[in-house]
């Protein structure tokens, strides 16, 4: 299968197609670059990205009328935009600018060239105004598009969003839940059995193994902003990476690992050796991290479950149960606050930066969604 790359957005480079997608303020638009016109399904993908950006600005799905014929997706997308519009009204938020770029990840074409299927990654950057303050929100999403020839052009006959936040690293039917230690099993864990896996710059704080270590919330947030849209090569990058990413952020903030060498206890990461995964479930699985943070212990990484998002601080953690069935599937870390003092979060798998904490802008969100809010201890 051919692997090609197309990009709509700013920048130049060989083999890339560019277009700057919409803004309310024409003065903010970049000068256009003259290039040969796109043809066939490529022109249809290009048009889709422009219309998607317009819908992001207007919160209005009918911009796709006559071009996207997938009624199920249009209904799903309309409900999503309605949630976002209602949320923004309640928050007093004005999305003043939106830029959407797309990267073509994979494409297959029929032999007759009348049909094509494309996997694209949409990268959305939105400028938000709220109570005189301005901040930028970023997120990346993937969609599969099915395109069908129609007269002189193509129409999009089907759209499938890849809702990666709903796919836990391990499902409840797989091995980890039956092996997982529950909060009471963590209660008596002591200090880490070994120190090679802690941050070397805080080694002096481990004299006699009892000196308190301050949680550097600023460093956790800075790490989250540095690595939100690319993997840190020092760690494994999982297909479902949200909790691995959050654990890295906590560790960057000087949370000490509890290295037990057992996957179902402690909170630790050592890497891969001989094809074996050498990290705890709590490091890489949302449900396991939720259980670990719920546990009581006297040392090491500790947290307090609080009742609402308003009680969270920089570097704290939110874990999401989309179906309300106590199966937690997604993790985020608090990296900033909006003008009303509500948390903005970063995440991986679906890379996000300074996204509003409740995730109502995600296809994963449902009316049954439940949250666990964890305030990480100020000192370990």
C-alpha positions as CSV (number, residue, x, y, z in Angstrom):
1,X,0.0,0.0,0.0
2,X,1.5,3.4,-0.9
3,X,2.4,5.7,1.9
4,X,2.2,9.3,0.9
5,X,2.2,12.5,2.9
6,X,0.2,15.6,2.1
7,X,-0.2,18.5,4.4
8,X,-2.5,21.5,4.4
9,X,-1.3,24.3,6.5
10,X,1.7,26.6,6.8
11,X,5.2,25.8,5.7
12,X,6.8,24.7,2.4
13,X,8.6,21.6,1.3
14,X,9.0,19.2,-1.6
15,X,6.0,17.0,-2.3
16,X,3.7,18.9,0.0
17,X,0.5,20.8,-0.8
18,X,-0.2,23.9,1.3
19,X,-3.2,26.0,2.1
20,X,-3.9,28.2,5.1
21,X,-7.3,27.3,6.5
22,X,-9.7,29.9,7.9
23,X,-9.6,32.7,10.3
24,X,-12.3,35.3,11.2
25,X,-9.7,38.0,10.8
26,X,-8.5,38.3,7.2
27,X,-5.5,40.3,8.4
28,X,-4.2,37.2,10.2
29,X,-4.1,35.1,7.0
30,X,-0.8,34.2,5.4
31,X,-0.1,35.0,1.8
32,X,-1.1,32.2,-0.6
33,X,1.4,30.2,-2.5
34,X,0.6,29.5,-6.2
35,X,0.7,25.8,-6.9
36,X,-0.8,23.4,-9.4
37,X,-4.5,22.8,-8.5
38,X,-5.3,19.5,-6.8
39,X,-7.3,17.0,-8.7
40,X,-9.5,13.9,-7.9
41,X,-9.8,12.7,-4.4
42,X,-6.9,14.9,-3.2
43,X,-9.0,18.0,-4.1
44,X,-11.9,16.5,-2.1
45,X,-9.6,15.9,1.0
46,X,-8.4,19.5,0.6
47,X,-11.9,20.8,0.5
48,X,-12.9,18.7,3.5
49,X,-10.1,20.2,5.7
50,X,-11.2,23.7,4.8
51,X,-14.9,22.9,5.6
52,X,-13.8,21.2,8.8
53,X,-11.9,24.3,9.9
54,X,-15.0,26.5,9.1
55,X,-17.2,24.2,11.2
56,X,-14.6,24.5,14.1
57,X,-15.0,28.3,13.9
58,X,-18.8,28.5,13.4
59,X,-19.7,25.4,15.4
60,X,-22.1,24.7,12.5
61,X,-22.1,21.3,10.7
62,X,-24.3,22.2,7.7
63,X,-21.2,23.6,6.0
64,X,-20.7,19.9,4.9
65,X,-24.2,19.7,3.2
66,X,-24.0,18.2,-0.2
67,X,-20.3,17.3,0.2
68,X,-20.4,14.8,3.0
69,X,-23.2,12.2,2.5
70,X,-22.6,10.1,5.7
71,X,-25.8,10.9,7.7
72,X,-24.7,9.0,10.8
73,X,-21.4,10.9,11.0
74,X,-23.1,14.3,10.4
75,X,-25.5,13.5,13.2
76,X,-22.6,12.5,15.5
77,X,-20.6,15.6,14.5
78,X,-23.6,17.9,15.0
79,X,-24.1,16.7,18.5
80,X,-20.5,17.2,19.3
81,X,-20.5,20.8,18.0
82,X,-23.7,21.4,20.0
83,X,-21.9,20.3,23.2
84,X,-18.9,22.5,22.4
85,X,-21.1,25.5,21.6
86,X,-23.1,25.1,24.8
87,X,-19.9,24.6,26.9
88,X,-18.3,27.7,25.4
89,X,-21.4,29.8,26.1
90,X,-21.4,28.7,29.8
91,X,-17.6,29.4,30.1
92,X,-17.9,32.8,28.4
93,X,-15.4,31.7,25.7
94,X,-15.0,33.1,22.2
95,X,-13.0,31.0,19.8
96,X,-11.5,33.9,17.8
97,X,-9.3,31.9,15.4
98,X,-8.9,28.4,14.1
99,X,-6.3,26.8,11.9
100,X,-6.6,23.2,10.7
101,X,-3.9,21.3,8.9
102,X,-4.0,17.7,7.7
103,X,-1.4,15.0,7.1
104,X,-2.2,12.1,4.8
105,X,-1.1,8.9,6.6
106,X,-2.4,6.2,4.3
107,X,-4.5,5.9,1.1
108,X,-5.9,3.1,-1.0
109,X,-7.6,3.6,-4.4
110,X,-9.9,1.3,-6.4
111,X,-8.6,0.0,-9.7
112,X,-11.2,2.1,-11.5
113,X,-10.2,5.2,-9.6
114,X,-13.8,5.8,-8.7
115,X,-13.3,5.2,-5.0
116,X,-10.5,5.9,-2.4
117,X,-10.0,5.5,1.3
118,X,-7.7,7.9,3.1
119,X,-6.5,8.0,6.7
120,X,-5.7,11.6,7.7
121,X,-4.5,13.3,10.8
122,X,-6.2,16.6,11.5
123,X,-4.2,19.1,13.6
124,X,-6.4,21.8,15.1
125,X,-5.1,25.0,16.7
126,X,-7.7,27.3,18.2
127,X,-7.2,30.7,19.7
128,X,-9.5,31.2,22.7
129,X,-10.6,34.6,24.2
130,X,-12.1,34.6,27.7
131,X,-12.5,37.5,30.1
132,X,-9.8,39.6,28.4
133,X,-7.3,36.7,28.3
134,X,-6.1,34.7,25.3
135,X,-4.7,31.2,25.2
136,X,-4.1,28.6,22.5
137,X,-5.6,25.1,22.5
138,X,-4.1,22.3,20.3
139,X,-5.3,18.8,19.5
140,X,-4.7,16.1,16.9
141,X,-7.3,13.7,15.6
142,X,-7.4,10.9,13.1
143,X,-10.2,10.1,10.7
144,X,-10.8,7.6,7.9
145,X,-12.5,9.1,4.9
146,X,-14.2,7.1,2.1
147,X,-14.4,9.1,-1.1
148,X,-16.6,8.3,-4.1
149,X,-16.4,9.8,-7.6
150,X,-19.5,12.0,-8.4
151,X,-19.6,13.8,-11.7
152,X,-16.5,15.9,-12.1
153,X,-15.4,15.5,-8.5
154,X,-15.5,13.4,-5.4
155,X,-17.9,13.3,-2.5
156,X,-17.2,11.9,1.0
157,X,-19.5,8.9,1.5
158,X,-18.3,7.8,4.9
159,X,-16.2,9.2,7.8
160,X,-14.9,7.2,10.8
161,X,-13.3,9.1,13.6
162,X,-10.6,7.0,15.4
163,X,-11.7,7.5,19.0
164,X,-8.4,6.4,20.5
165,X,-9.3,7.7,24.0
166,X,-11.9,4.9,24.3
167,X,-9.3,2.2,23.7
168,X,-7.5,1.3,26.9
169,X,-4.1,-0.2,26.7
170,X,-5.6,-3.4,28.2
171,X,-9.3,-4.3,28.0
172,X,-11.1,-5.5,31.0
173,X,-11.2,-9.0,29.5
174,X,-7.4,-9.2,29.2
175,X,-4.9,-10.2,31.8
176,X,-4.1,-7.1,33.8
177,X,-7.3,-6.7,35.8
178,X,-7.2,-10.2,37.3
179,X,-3.6,-9.7,38.4
180,X,-3.9,-6.1,39.5
181,X,-3.4,-5.2,43.1
182,X,-6.2,-3.1,44.5
183,X,-5.7,-0.1,46.8
184,X,-5.5,-2.1,50.0
185,X,-2.7,-4.2,48.4
186,X,-0.6,-1.0,48.0
187,X,-1.2,0.3,51.5
188,X,2.0,-1.2,53.0
189,X,4.4,-0.4,50.2
190,X,7.5,1.3,51.6
191,X,10.2,3.4,49.9
192,X,11.5,2.2,46.5
193,X,13.5,-1.0,46.8
194,X,16.0,0.4,44.4
195,X,17.1,3.9,43.3
196,X,18.5,3.5,39.8
197,X,15.1,4.5,38.4
198,X,14.7,7.8,40.1
199,X,15.7,11.2,38.7
200,X,19.4,11.6,39.0
201,X,19.1,15.3,39.8
202,X,17.3,14.6,43.0
203,X,19.5,11.8,44.2
204,X,20.9,14.0,47.1
205,X,17.4,14.1,48.5
206,X,17.5,10.4,49.0
207,X,20.1,10.3,51.8
208,X,18.9,7.7,54.3
209,X,15.8,7.2,52.1
210,X,13.6,9.4,54.3
211,X,14.2,13.0,53.2
212,X,11.1,14.6,51.6
213,X,11.1,15.5,47.9
214,X,9.0,18.4,46.7
215,X,6.8,17.8,43.8
216,X,7.9,20.2,41.1
217,X,4.5,21.0,39.5
218,X,6.1,23.4,37.1
219,X,8.5,20.8,35.8
220,X,5.7,18.3,35.3
221,X,3.7,20.8,33.3
222,X,6.8,21.9,31.3
223,X,7.5,18.3,30.4
224,X,3.9,17.8,29.3
225,X,4.1,20.9,27.0
226,X,7.4,19.7,25.6
227,X,6.3,16.2,24.6
228,X,2.5,16.5,24.0
229,X,2.8,15.9,20.2
230,X,5.9,13.7,19.9
231,X,7.2,10.8,21.9
232,X,10.2,11.1,24.1
233,X,12.8,8.7,22.7
234,X,13.9,7.8,26.2
235,X,10.6,5.8,26.7
236,X,8.6,3.3,24.9
237,X,5.8,4.8,22.8
238,X,2.6,2.8,23.1
239,X,-0.2,2.7,20.6
240,X,-2.4,3.8,23.5
241,X,0.0,6.1,25.2
242,X,-2.0,8.4,27.5
243,X,-1.1,6.9,30.8
244,X,2.5,6.3,29.9
245,X,2.7,10.0,29.0
246,X,1.1,11.1,32.3
247,X,3.4,8.9,34.3
248,X,6.4,10.5,32.5
249,X,5.1,13.9,33.5
250,X,4.8,12.9,37.1
251,X,8.3,11.5,37.1
252,X,9.6,14.7,35.4
253,X,8.1,16.5,38.4
254,X,10.3,14.4,40.7
255,X,7.7,11.8,41.8
256,X,9.9,8.9,42.8
257,X,9.3,5.5,41.3
258,X,8.4,2.6,43.5
259,X,10.3,-0.1,41.8
260,X,9.0,-3.5,42.9
261,X,9.9,-5.5,39.8
262,X,6.3,-6.8,39.7
263,X,4.0,-5.5,37.1
264,X,0.9,-5.6,39.3
265,X,2.4,-3.5,42.2
266,X,4.4,-0.3,42.6
267,X,4.7,2.5,40.0
268,X,7.8,2.1,37.9
269,X,9.4,2.0,34.5
270,X,12.6,0.3,33.5
271,X,12.2,-0.1,29.7
272,X,12.2,-3.2,27.5
273,X,14.7,-6.1,27.8
274,X,14.8,-9.3,25.8
275,X,11.4,-8.5,24.3
276,X,9.9,-8.2,27.8
277,X,7.9,-5.1,28.9
278,X,9.5,-3.9,32.1
279,X,7.1,-1.4,33.7
280,X,4.2,-1.6,36.1
281,X,0.6,-1.6,35.0
282,X,0.1,1.5,37.0
283,X,2.7,3.3,34.8
284,X,0.9,2.6,31.5
285,X,-2.7,1.7,32.1
286,X,-5.4,4.2,33.1
287,X,-7.4,1.9,35.3
288,X,-4.3,0.7,37.1
289,X,-3.0,4.3,37.7
290,X,-6.4,5.2,39.1
291,X,-6.2,2.3,41.6
292,X,-2.6,3.2,42.5
293,X,-3.4,6.9,43.2
294,X,-6.4,5.8,45.2
295,X,-4.2,3.8,47.5
296,X,-2.9,5.0,50.9
297,X,0.8,4.9,51.5
298,X,3.3,6.8,53.7
299,X,6.0,7.4,51.0
300,X,6.5,7.5,47.3
301,X,3.9,8.8,44.7
302,X,0.8,9.7,46.6
303,X,-2.4,11.6,45.8
304,X,-5.7,12.7,47.3
305,X,-8.9,12.1,45.4
306,X,-10.9,15.4,45.4
307,X,-14.5,16.2,44.5
308,X,-14.2,18.6,41.6
309,X,-11.9,20.0,38.9
310,X,-11.8,23.4,40.7
311,X,-9.7,21.7,43.5
312,X,-6.9,20.7,41.1
313,X,-3.5,22.3,40.8
314,X,-0.8,22.3,38.1
315,X,0.6,18.8,37.6
316,X,-2.5,17.1,39.0
317,X,-4.2,14.2,37.2
318,X,-7.7,13.5,35.8
319,X,-8.7,9.9,34.9
320,X,-11.8,9.3,32.7
321,X,-14.5,6.6,32.7
322,X,-16.5,7.2,29.5
323,X,-19.3,4.7,30.2
324,X,-19.8,5.2,33.9
325,X,-19.1,1.5,34.6
326,X,-15.9,2.0,36.7
327,X,-13.6,1.1,33.8
328,X,-11.2,4.0,33.4
329,X,-9.8,4.4,30.0
330,X,-8.0,7.7,29.7
331,X,-5.6,9.9,31.7
332,X,-4.7,13.6,31.4
333,X,-2.4,16.0,33.3
334,X,-3.2,19.6,34.3
335,X,-0.9,22.0,32.6
336,X,-2.7,25.4,32.7
337,X,-5.9,27.2,33.8
338,X,-8.4,29.3,31.9
339,X,-9.5,32.8,32.9
340,X,-12.1,31.2,35.3
341,X,-9.5,29.1,37.0
342,X,-10.7,25.8,35.5
343,X,-8.1,23.2,34.5
344,X,-6.7,22.9,31.0
345,X,-5.0,19.5,30.3
346,X,-2.5,17.8,28.1
347,X,-2.9,14.3,26.8
348,X,-1.4,11.7,24.5
349,X,-2.7,9.0,22.1
350,X,-4.9,11.8,20.8
351,X,-2.2,14.5,21.3
352,X,-3.8,17.5,23.1
353,X,-2.4,20.7,24.7
354,X,-4.3,23.0,27.0
355,X,-7.6,21.3,26.2
356,X,-10.6,22.0,28.5
357,X,-10.6,19.3,31.2
358,X,-14.2,17.9,30.7
359,X,-13.4,16.5,27.2
360,X,-16.9,17.2,25.9
361,X,-15.2,18.1,22.6
362,X,-14.3,14.4,22.2
363,X,-16.3,11.7,20.5
364,X,-15.3,9.5,23.5
365,X,-17.5,11.6,25.8
366,X,-20.9,10.3,26.8
367,X,-23.6,11.4,29.2
368,X,-22.4,8.7,31.5
369,X,-18.8,10.0,31.7
370,X,-17.3,10.0,35.2
371,X,-14.1,11.6,36.3
372,X,-11.6,10.9,39.1
373,X,-9.7,14.0,40.2
374,X,-6.3,13.4,41.9
375,X,-4.3,16.1,43.7
376,X,-0.8,14.9,43.8
377,X,1.0,15.3,47.1
378,X,3.2,18.4,47.5
379,X,6.0,16.3,49.0
380,X,7.0,12.6,48.7
